[in-house]
Amino acid sequence: MSFFSGMFSTKKAASPSFEAALAAGEYKVPKHLAIIMDGNGRWAKKRHLPRVAGHKEGMETVKRVTRLASKAGVQVLTVYAFSTENWSRPTDEVKFLMKLPVTFFDTFVPELIEQNVKVETIGDIDRLPEATKQAVIKAKADTAANTGLILNFALNYGGQQEIADAAAALAERVAAGELQPEDINKDMLASELTTGFLGDLANPDLIVRTSGEERLSNFLPYQAAYSEFYFTDVFWPDFDDVDFEAALAAYTKRDRRFGKVKA
């Protein structure tokens, strides 16, 4: 628990029956859960704290939700950590955000290894400051052999740029004579996206956004074509076991038809 959570802790444990319900198969568990972690700054402002305090506490929530997702049987957890648009934030805030992964991985990777969690990333990490980039690369290398939950960080990620880059890669292959334009299909484009390494798990089953906002904000626009959405007013630093359970309960009630008529 961080200093700030100690001062303002409102975290709630899930109901005693939650694990039993999971074990009994009463919840549908998304294979790929994606989260837009929103509301860190507003969480801090509400408590008369600097915005960076919200980002610090938000990292503690990432740890908590990773444990919950792994326990629930989620196979991929993708978290929107830093977008291509976030570079336009105040310089001091961006510098703090770039330092967070270093601290986060330094303290959390041993537990991730113990829990068989594998770290992956999507987005252009080459633009990250060198210390941040190396911390990310090391975390991926240290957990590469793990076979459990994939904790996938969207870092310096922008969905529209991702699609443009994939289209450019396919255009280069056409120009080189490797394929014809008519050969290009949605599966080929999907394989060129940064989520291509996830294969059949590339598209989120459920996308959660915290803090009351209801938009994708350039997050996985291609992959989210048939994702279910769950919006909550809870700020990300306050997202706890009960909120995670509520998201799963809402997802369980969804009827996913993918454009088909229900039998």
VOPAFI-641059 format. One record per residue (C-alpha): z, x, y; residue in three letters; residue number from 0; chain. Coordinates in pm, 1 decimal. Layout:
# residues N
       up     east    north residuo num cadena
        Z        X        Y     ALA NUM      A
...
END
This chain:
# residues 263
       up     east    north residuo num cadena
      0.0      0.0      0.0     MET   0      A
    -93.1    134.2    341.2     SER   1      A
    130.4    152.1    647.8     PHE   2      A
    -44.9   -146.6    802.7     PHE   3      A
    -24.3   -363.0    491.1     SER   4      A
    344.8   -284.1    477.2     GLY   5      A
    384.8   -421.5    829.0     MET   6      A
    167.6   -729.6    788.3     PHE   7      A
    149.8   -798.3    415.2     SER   8      A
     57.9  -1156.3    325.5     THR   9      A
   -101.4  -1073.4    -11.0     LYS  10      A
    -63.4  -1336.4   -280.8     LYS  11      A
    -82.0  -1279.5   -653.8     ALA  12      A
   -311.4  -1497.0   -860.2     ALA  13      A
   -156.2  -1784.8  -1052.3     SER  14      A
     10.4  -1686.0  -1382.1     PRO  15      A
   -250.5  -1890.1  -1564.9     SER  16      A
   -546.8  -1701.5  -1415.3     PHE  17      A
   -565.5  -1427.8  -1678.9     GLU  18      A
   -509.8  -1684.0  -1953.5     ALA  19      A
   -791.3  -1898.0  -1812.7     ALA  20      A
  -1019.9  -1594.1  -1801.6     LEU  21      A
   -934.9  -1508.3  -2159.6     ALA  22      A
  -1002.7  -1868.0  -2265.5     ALA  23      A
  -1343.8  -1863.7  -2096.4     GLY  24      A
  -1252.7  -2133.2  -1844.4     GLU  25      A
  -1416.8  -1939.3  -1561.5     TYR  26      A
  -1780.3  -1841.1  -1537.3     LYS  27      A
  -1771.1  -1476.9  -1436.9     VAL  28      A
  -2069.0  -1342.2  -1239.0     PRO  29      A
  -2227.5  -1041.1  -1402.3     LYS  30      A
  -2309.9   -907.6  -1055.8     HIS  31      A
  -2070.9   -990.6   -772.2     LEU  32      A
  -2172.9   -880.1   -421.8     ALA  33      A
  -1940.7   -893.6   -121.3     ILE  34      A
  -2006.6   -882.0    252.5     ILE  35      A
  -1672.8   -744.2    367.0     MET  36      A
  -1639.1   -902.1    710.0     ASP  37      A
  -1352.5   -944.8    954.5     GLY  38      A
  -1182.5   -604.7    961.3     ASN  39      A
  -1196.6   -581.0   1340.8     GLY  40      A
  -1075.2   -935.4   1395.8     ARG  41      A
   -794.3   -880.9   1145.9     TRP  42      A
   -677.8   -585.2   1353.3     ALA  43      A
   -721.0   -762.8   1687.8     LYS  44      A
   -511.5  -1055.0   1565.3     LYS  45      A
   -230.7   -806.9   1500.5     ARG  46      A
   -280.4   -615.7   1828.7     HIS  47      A
   -396.6   -310.2   1636.5     LEU  48      A
   -700.8    -86.6   1693.3     PRO  49      A
  -1016.0   -193.3   1505.6     ARG  50      A
   -994.9    113.1   1284.1     VAL  51      A
   -668.7    -21.3   1139.2     ALA  52      A
   -866.8   -313.1   1001.0     GLY  53      A
  -1120.3    -80.2    840.2     HIS  54      A
   -838.7    123.7    685.1     LYS  55      A
   -677.8   -186.9    540.1     GLU  56      A
  -1017.9   -309.5    426.6     GLY  57      A
  -1048.7     -4.9    202.2     MET  58      A
   -722.5   -104.1     34.0     GLU  59      A
   -880.2   -443.0    -33.1     THR  60      A
  -1180.3   -273.0   -195.0     VAL  61      A
   -940.5   -107.4   -437.4     LYS  62      A
   -763.9   -435.7   -511.2     ARG  63      A
  -1086.8   -631.9   -566.2     VAL  64      A
  -1231.7   -354.6   -783.5     THR  65      A
   -932.2   -388.4  -1014.3     ARG  66      A
   -965.7   -767.1  -1019.3     LEU  67      A
  -1340.2   -757.4  -1085.1     ALA  68      A
  -1300.0   -505.8  -1366.1     SER  69      A
  -1025.7   -713.0  -1527.1     LYS  70      A
  -1235.0  -1030.7  -1497.2     ALA  71      A
  -1533.6   -872.6  -1672.9     GLY  72      A
  -1769.6   -835.4  -1376.1     VAL  73      A
  -2034.3   -576.4  -1465.3     GLN  74      A
  -2153.2   -483.1  -1115.1     VAL  75      A
  -1955.2   -508.7   -791.6     LEU  76      A
  -2168.0   -433.6   -484.7     THR  77      A
  -1982.1   -403.3   -154.3     VAL  78      A
  -2152.5   -388.1    185.1     TYR  79      A
  -1976.2    -83.5    326.6     ALA  80      A
  -2204.4     29.7    612.0     PHE  81      A
  -2533.2   -117.4    728.7     SER  82      A
  -2823.0     49.9    906.3     THR  83      A
  -2727.1   -161.5   1209.1     GLU  84      A
  -2367.3    -36.2   1211.4     ASN  85      A
  -2475.0    293.5   1371.3     TRP  86      A
  -2490.1    102.9   1701.8     SER  87      A
  -2113.0     46.1   1700.5     ARG  88      A
  -1886.9    253.5   1929.3     PRO  89      A
  -1905.6    623.8   1845.2     THR  90      A
  -1533.7    660.1   1767.5     ASP  91      A
  -1546.8    364.6   1528.8     GLU  92      A
  -1852.3    504.0   1348.2     VAL  93      A
  -1682.5    843.9   1313.9     LYS  94      A
  -1378.0    675.7   1160.4     PHE  95      A
  -1595.1    472.5    922.1     LEU  96      A
  -1769.0    790.0    810.0     MET  97      A
  -1432.9    952.0    727.8     LYS  98      A
  -1313.0    657.7    518.4     LEU  99      A
  -1518.5    733.7    205.3     PRO 100      A
  -1375.5   1085.9    194.0     VAL 101      A
  -1017.4    956.2    185.5     THR 102      A
  -1106.2    658.9    -32.0     PHE 103      A
  -1270.7    858.9   -308.7     PHE 104      A
  -1011.4   1136.0   -292.5     ASP 105      A
   -733.8    886.8   -366.7     THR 106      A
   -914.9    634.4   -587.4     PHE 107      A
  -1153.4    828.3   -813.0     VAL 108      A
   -877.6    934.5  -1058.8     PRO 109      A
   -794.7    567.4  -1113.0     GLU 110      A
  -1163.8    477.8  -1139.2     LEU 111      A
  -1203.5    737.7  -1413.9     ILE 112      A
   -897.0    603.3  -1592.3     GLU 113      A
  -1033.2    247.3  -1567.2     GLN 114      A
  -1385.0    350.6  -1682.5     ASN 115      A
  -1543.7    245.0  -1348.7     VAL 116      A
  -1870.0    408.1  -1242.3     LYS 117      A
  -1953.0    469.3   -873.9     VAL 118      A
  -2309.6    409.9   -755.9     GLU 119      A
  -2474.0    363.2   -415.1     THR 120      A
  -2769.9    191.9   -256.3     ILE 121      A
  -2905.1    283.7     85.2     GLY 122      A
  -3000.4    613.4    246.8     ASP 123      A
  -2699.8    842.0    203.8     ILE 124      A
  -2894.2   1144.3    330.9     ASP 125      A
  -2828.3   1034.5    689.7     ARG 126      A
  -2451.4   1032.8    637.4     LEU 127      A
  -2243.7   1321.3    777.9     PRO 128      A
  -2238.2   1607.9    529.4     GLU 129      A
  -1868.4   1568.0    435.3     ALA 130      A
  -1919.0   1197.2    373.5     THR 131      A
  -2235.5   1254.4    174.4     LYS 132      A
  -2071.3   1518.8    -42.7     GLN 133      A
  -1769.6   1295.3   -108.6     ALA 134      A
  -2004.8   1020.7   -225.4     VAL 135      A
  -2208.7   1257.1   -442.6     ILE 136      A
  -1891.4   1398.2   -600.3     LYS 137      A
  -1752.7   1050.0   -673.6     ALA 138      A
  -2078.3    953.2   -843.4     LYS 139      A
  -2080.8   1274.7  -1046.7     ALA 140      A
  -1713.4   1247.0  -1145.7     ASP 141      A
  -1761.0    891.0  -1274.5     THR 142      A
  -2114.6    928.9  -1415.0     ALA 143      A
  -1999.8    910.2  -1776.8     ALA 144      A
  -1803.6    587.5  -1728.7     ASN 145      A
  -1943.4    279.2  -1900.0     THR 146      A
  -1742.3     -5.6  -1748.3     GLY 147      A
  -1773.5   -180.3  -1413.8     LEU 148      A
  -2030.4    -35.2  -1173.9     ILE 149      A
  -1876.0    -11.5   -826.2     LEU 150      A
  -2186.5     -5.0   -610.0     ASN 151      A
  -2150.8     84.3   -240.8     PHE 152      A
  -2420.8    -25.8      3.2     ALA 153      A
  -2403.0    270.7    243.7     LEU 154      A
  -2643.4    304.2    534.8     ASN 155      A
  -2819.6     11.0    373.2     TYR 156      A
  -3066.3   -233.5    529.9     GLY 157      A
  -3246.7   -490.6    320.6     GLY 158      A
  -3559.9   -516.5    532.6     GLN 159      A
  -3603.5   -138.1    538.9     GLN 160      A
  -3550.6   -129.6    163.2     GLU 161      A
  -3837.6   -376.2    110.7     ILE 162      A
  -4061.8   -183.4    353.6     ALA 163      A
  -3987.6    143.8    171.3     ASP 164      A
  -4064.3    -16.3   -165.9     ALA 165      A
  -4393.3   -153.8    -33.9     ALA 166      A
  -4483.6    189.5    105.6     ALA 167      A
  -4408.0    353.7   -231.2     ALA 168      A
  -4638.0    109.9   -408.5     LEU 169      A
  -4907.2    162.7   -143.3     ALA 170      A
  -4891.3    537.6   -207.2     GLU 171      A
  -4945.3    477.2   -578.2     ARG 172      A
  -5247.5    259.1   -500.0     VAL 173      A
  -5386.7    528.7   -268.1     ALA 174      A
  -5337.6    786.8   -544.0     ALA 175      A
  -5530.7    569.4   -787.0     GLY 176      A
  -5231.1    516.8  -1013.1     GLU 177      A
  -5255.0    136.3   -992.3     LEU 178      A
  -5463.0   -140.3   -841.1     GLN 179      A
  -5336.1   -382.4   -573.0     PRO 180      A
  -5377.5   -674.1   -813.5     GLU 181      A
  -5142.8   -498.3  -1056.9     ASP 182      A
  -4851.0   -530.2   -816.6     ILE 183      A
  -4607.9   -808.9   -904.2     ASN 184      A
  -4251.9   -905.0   -816.8     LYS 185      A
  -4105.1   -707.9  -1107.5     ASP 186      A
  -4286.1   -392.6   -997.0     MET 187      A
  -4161.0   -436.8   -640.5     LEU 188      A
  -3807.4   -498.3   -766.3     ALA 189      A
  -3816.9   -174.5   -964.1     SER 190      A
  -3896.4     17.1   -642.8     GLU 191      A
  -3594.5   -123.7   -458.4     LEU 192      A
  -3277.1     83.2   -445.5     THR 193      A
  -3117.5   -160.1   -691.5     THR 194      A
  -3392.2    -87.3   -946.8     GLY 195      A
  -3156.8    130.2  -1152.9     PHE 196      A
  -2947.7   -180.5  -1229.7     LEU 197      A
  -3231.3   -340.1  -1424.3     GLY 198      A
  -3150.3   -699.1  -1522.9     ASP 199      A
  -2826.9   -679.2  -1322.0     LEU 200      A
  -2997.6   -601.9   -989.4     ALA 201      A
  -2976.2   -955.7   -850.4     ASN 202      A
  -2627.8  -1079.6   -756.8     PRO 203      A
  -2512.0  -1394.2   -931.2     ASP 204      A
  -2256.9  -1455.7   -655.9     LEU 205      A
  -2241.3  -1328.8   -298.4     ILE 206      A
  -1907.7  -1363.7   -119.4     VAL 207      A
  -1876.3  -1333.1    258.3     ARG 208      A
  -1538.7  -1327.4    426.7     THR 209      A
  -1424.8  -1409.0    782.8     SER 210      A
  -1609.2  -1739.8    828.4     GLY 211      A
  -1955.9  -1603.7    903.1     GLU 212      A
  -2237.3  -1760.0    699.4     GLU 213      A
  -2538.6  -1527.9    694.0     ARG 214      A
  -2674.7  -1239.3    487.6     LEU 215      A
  -2690.5   -986.4    772.7     SER 216      A
  -2974.1   -789.8    608.0     ASN 217      A
  -2781.9   -760.5    279.6     PHE 218      A
  -2990.6   -776.4    -39.2     LEU 219      A
  -3245.0  -1028.2     99.3     PRO 220      A
  -3490.8   -979.2   -188.5     TYR 221      A
  -3226.7   -971.6   -460.7     GLN 222      A
  -3043.9  -1277.3   -322.9     ALA 223      A
  -3331.8  -1520.3   -380.3     ALA 224      A
  -3130.0  -1720.6   -634.7     TYR 225      A
  -2778.3  -1598.0   -569.6     SER 226      A
  -2493.3  -1841.8   -526.9     GLU 227      A
  -2296.6  -1808.4   -201.7     PHE 228      A
  -1926.0  -1842.3   -136.2     TYR 229      A
  -1799.1  -1833.2    222.4     PHE 230      A
  -1434.4  -1808.3    317.9     THR 231      A
  -1255.6  -1792.5    653.4     ASP 232      A
  -1021.2  -1524.3    519.0     VAL 233      A
  -1061.9  -1185.1    686.4     PHE 234      A
  -1153.3   -911.4    439.8     TRP 235      A
   -821.4   -718.6    466.3     PRO 236      A
   -639.4  -1039.5    366.8     ASP 237      A
   -867.5  -1119.5     69.7     PHE 238      A
   -629.2  -1118.2   -225.7     ASP 239      A
   -589.6  -1229.3   -586.2     ASP 240      A
   -575.1  -1597.7   -493.9     VAL 241      A
   -893.3  -1572.6   -286.7     ASP 242      A
  -1069.7  -1391.6   -571.3     PHE 243      A
   -962.8  -1665.2   -810.8     GLU 244      A
  -1087.2  -1931.0   -565.9     ALA 245      A
  -1428.0  -1764.3   -548.1     ALA 246      A
  -1455.8  -1761.5   -926.6     LEU 247      A
  -1343.8  -2124.1   -944.5     ALA 248      A
  -1613.2  -2224.1   -695.3     ALA 249      A
  -1876.8  -2025.9   -884.8     TYR 250      A
  -1773.4  -2190.1  -1211.5     THR 251      A
  -1864.6  -2531.0  -1066.8     LYS 252      A
  -2214.5  -2422.2   -961.9     ARG 253      A
  -2515.4  -2547.8  -1157.1     ASP 254      A
  -2765.8  -2262.1  -1155.2     ARG 255      A
  -3111.1  -2401.6  -1237.8     ARG 256      A
  -3338.0  -2134.2  -1081.6     PHE 257      A
  -3585.9  -2399.0   -968.0     GLY 258      A
  -3587.8  -2581.7  -1299.8     LYS 259      A
  -3478.4  -2937.5  -1377.4     VAL 260      A
  -3143.6  -2967.8  -1547.8     LYS 261      A
  -3184.1  -3051.7  -1916.5     ALA 262      A
END
